[in-house]
Amino acid sequence: MTDTVQFYTNPMSRGQIVRWMLEEAGAPYEAHILDYQTTMKAPAYLAINPMGKVPAIVHRGKAVTECAAICAYLADVFPAAGLAPTDDERADYYRWLFFAAGPVEAAVTNRAAGFAVAPERERMVGYGNYETAMAALETGVTGRDFICGARFTAADVYVGSQIDWGLQFKTIPDRPAFAAYAERLRQRPAYRRAKEIDNTLIAAAQGAG
């Protein structure tokens, strides 16, 4: 069975996170660029991801969806890249990976959609309120270079993407700890390679459209 990762994406999507992870992992991959209105909703792709959204990967005959899960999976199956956590890193790795995929994602998305949780209902949602979620996230990148300490891991790809995009689109507050962390990530060769690929695809699509 081939070890090549089949990567389903659109350059204007969270697929950018997975491309960065693939580049960090040094994984052999074949990209399939899907259109939101056509191929993303076609039966062939719905068989891979019934949500009809990207990104998704298929590897060794198995589909994996959701960016955080894909990042963790690729770290595990391509161990030579050293992106999975050591025993000492495991607590921070899983804590912040799932925090970013759960409370941070929900808080940022709801705020961007104009939805605010009433104070008396904050116990009903996983993140309480936006300000609390951002304050908690800030502690995860304060006083350390990366999520697990001095070493870059797959958690930085996912958490870092949330912060990087949030700063660019102003959905995450521009605080010194966030800005310094994002700048460290932007210097990584794999980050730059992935961005160059996706930005070239975006420019081509806009030129054709």
C-alpha positions as CSV (number, residue, x, y, z in Angstrom):
1,M,0.0,0.0,0.0
2,T,1.4,3.4,-1.0
3,D,2.5,5.8,1.8
4,T,1.5,8.8,-0.3
5,V,-1.0,11.0,1.5
6,Q,-4.0,12.0,-0.6
7,F,-4.7,15.6,0.4
8,Y,-8.1,17.2,-0.4
9,T,-8.1,20.9,0.0
10,N,-8.9,24.4,-1.4
11,P,-6.2,27.0,-1.0
12,M,-8.7,29.4,0.5
13,S,-9.6,27.2,3.4
14,R,-8.2,25.6,6.6
15,G,-6.5,23.3,4.2
16,Q,-3.6,25.7,4.5
17,I,-3.0,24.2,8.0
18,V,-2.7,20.7,6.7
19,R,-0.4,21.7,3.8
20,W,1.9,23.3,6.3
21,M,1.8,20.1,8.4
22,L,2.5,17.9,5.4
23,E,5.5,20.1,4.6
24,E,6.8,20.0,8.2
25,A,6.4,16.2,8.3
26,G,8.2,15.7,5.0
27,A,5.3,13.5,3.9
28,P,4.8,12.5,0.3
29,Y,1.5,13.8,-0.7
30,E,-0.8,14.4,-3.7
31,A,-3.0,17.4,-3.5
32,H,-6.5,17.4,-4.9
33,I,-8.0,20.9,-5.3
34,L,-11.7,20.9,-4.8
35,D,-14.3,23.6,-5.6
36,Y,-16.8,24.6,-2.9
37,Q,-19.9,24.3,-5.0
38,T,-19.1,21.3,-7.2
39,T,-16.4,18.7,-6.4
40,M,-16.6,19.3,-2.6
41,K,-20.2,18.3,-2.7
42,A,-19.9,15.4,-5.2
43,P,-20.6,11.9,-4.1
44,A,-16.9,10.8,-4.5
45,Y,-15.8,13.3,-2.0
46,L,-18.8,13.0,0.4
47,A,-17.7,9.3,0.7
48,I,-14.5,10.7,2.2
49,N,-15.9,13.5,4.3
50,P,-19.8,13.5,4.6
51,M,-19.5,17.1,5.8
52,G,-18.5,18.1,2.3
53,K,-15.8,20.4,3.6
54,V,-12.0,20.5,3.4
55,P,-9.4,19.6,4.4
56,A,-9.3,15.8,4.5
57,I,-6.6,13.2,3.9
58,V,-6.7,9.6,2.9
59,H,-3.7,7.6,4.0
60,R,-3.2,3.8,4.0
61,G,-6.8,3.4,3.0
62,K,-8.2,5.5,5.9
63,A,-9.8,8.9,5.8
64,V,-8.9,11.5,8.4
65,T,-10.8,14.8,8.8
66,E,-10.6,17.9,11.1
67,C,-7.4,19.8,11.1
68,A,-6.2,19.1,14.6
69,A,-6.8,15.4,14.1
70,I,-4.9,15.4,10.8
71,C,-2.0,17.2,12.4
72,A,-1.8,14.8,15.3
73,Y,-2.2,11.8,12.9
74,L,0.6,12.9,10.6
75,A,2.9,13.5,13.5
76,D,2.4,9.9,14.6
77,V,2.7,8.2,11.2
78,F,5.7,10.2,10.1
79,P,7.8,10.0,13.3
80,A,11.1,10.8,11.7
81,A,10.1,14.5,11.5
82,G,10.0,14.6,15.3
83,L,6.6,16.4,15.5
84,A,4.9,14.1,18.0
85,P,5.3,14.8,21.7
86,T,7.7,13.2,24.0
87,D,6.4,11.9,27.3
88,D,7.3,15.2,29.0
89,E,5.5,17.2,26.3
90,R,2.4,15.2,26.1
91,A,0.3,17.1,28.6
92,D,0.9,20.5,27.0
93,Y,0.6,19.1,23.5
94,Y,-2.9,17.6,24.0
95,R,-4.1,20.4,26.3
96,W,-3.5,23.2,23.9
97,L,-4.2,21.2,20.7
98,F,-7.7,20.4,21.9
99,F,-8.2,23.8,23.5
100,A,-7.5,25.5,20.2
101,A,-9.8,23.1,18.3
102,G,-12.6,23.5,20.8
103,P,-13.0,26.6,22.9
104,V,-10.8,28.9,20.7
105,E,-12.4,27.9,17.5
106,A,-15.9,28.3,18.9
107,A,-15.1,31.6,20.6
108,V,-13.5,33.1,17.5
109,T,-16.2,31.8,15.1
110,N,-19.1,33.0,17.2
111,R,-17.6,36.4,17.7
112,A,-16.9,36.8,13.9
113,A,-20.6,35.8,13.3
114,G,-21.8,38.4,15.7
115,F,-22.9,36.0,18.3
116,A,-22.2,36.8,22.0
117,V,-23.1,34.5,24.9
118,A,-25.3,36.2,27.5
119,P,-23.4,36.2,30.8
120,E,-26.1,34.1,32.5
121,R,-25.5,31.4,29.8
122,E,-21.7,31.3,29.8
123,R,-21.8,28.0,31.7
124,M,-23.6,26.4,28.8
125,V,-20.8,26.9,26.3
126,G,-17.3,25.3,26.4
127,Y,-15.4,28.6,26.2
128,G,-17.4,30.8,28.6
129,N,-16.8,34.0,26.7
130,Y,-14.4,35.3,24.1
131,E,-12.3,37.3,26.6
132,T,-11.7,34.3,28.9
133,A,-10.7,32.1,26.0
134,M,-8.2,34.6,24.7
135,A,-6.7,35.2,28.1
136,A,-6.3,31.4,28.5
137,L,-4.8,31.0,25.1
138,E,-2.3,33.8,25.8
139,T,-0.9,31.8,28.8
140,G,-0.1,28.9,26.4
141,V,2.3,31.0,24.4
142,T,3.8,33.2,27.2
143,G,7.2,32.5,28.5
144,R,8.1,29.8,26.0
145,D,9.1,29.6,22.4
146,F,6.5,26.9,21.4
147,I,3.5,25.2,22.8
148,C,5.5,22.4,24.5
149,G,8.4,24.6,25.5
150,A,11.6,24.9,23.5
151,R,10.7,22.4,20.8
152,F,8.3,22.8,17.8
153,T,5.7,20.1,17.5
154,A,2.5,19.4,15.5
155,A,0.5,21.3,18.2
156,D,2.3,24.5,17.0
157,V,1.0,23.9,13.4
158,Y,-2.6,23.9,14.6
159,V,-2.5,26.4,17.5
160,G,-0.1,28.6,15.5
161,S,-2.4,28.7,12.5
162,Q,-5.3,29.8,14.7
163,I,-3.2,32.6,16.1
164,D,-1.5,33.5,12.8
165,W,-4.8,33.8,10.9
166,G,-6.5,35.5,13.9
167,L,-3.9,38.2,13.9
168,Q,-4.2,38.7,10.2
169,F,-8.0,38.9,10.2
170,K,-8.2,40.6,13.5
171,T,-10.3,37.9,15.1
172,I,-7.6,37.4,17.8
173,P,-6.3,40.4,19.7
174,D,-3.0,41.8,18.8
175,R,-1.0,41.1,22.0
176,P,2.8,40.9,22.3
177,A,2.8,37.2,23.2
178,F,0.6,36.3,20.2
179,A,2.6,38.5,17.8
180,A,6.0,37.1,18.9
181,Y,4.8,33.5,18.7
182,A,3.4,34.0,15.2
183,E,6.5,35.6,14.0
184,R,8.6,32.7,15.1
185,L,6.4,30.3,13.1
186,R,6.4,32.5,10.0
187,Q,10.2,32.0,9.8
188,R,10.0,28.3,9.4
189,P,10.9,27.0,6.0
190,A,8.0,24.6,5.8
191,Y,5.5,27.4,6.7
192,R,7.0,29.5,3.9
193,R,6.9,26.7,1.4
194,A,3.3,25.9,2.2
195,K,2.2,29.5,1.9
196,E,4.0,30.0,-1.4
197,I,2.1,27.0,-2.8
198,D,-1.3,28.1,-1.6
199,N,-0.8,31.8,-2.5
200,T,0.2,30.7,-6.0
201,L,-2.9,28.6,-6.3
202,I,-5.1,31.5,-5.0
203,A,-3.5,34.0,-7.4
204,A,-4.1,31.6,-10.3
205,A,-7.7,31.0,-9.3
206,Q,-8.4,34.8,-9.0
207,G,-6.7,35.4,-12.4
208,A,-8.9,32.8,-14.0
209,G,-12.0,34.1,-12.3
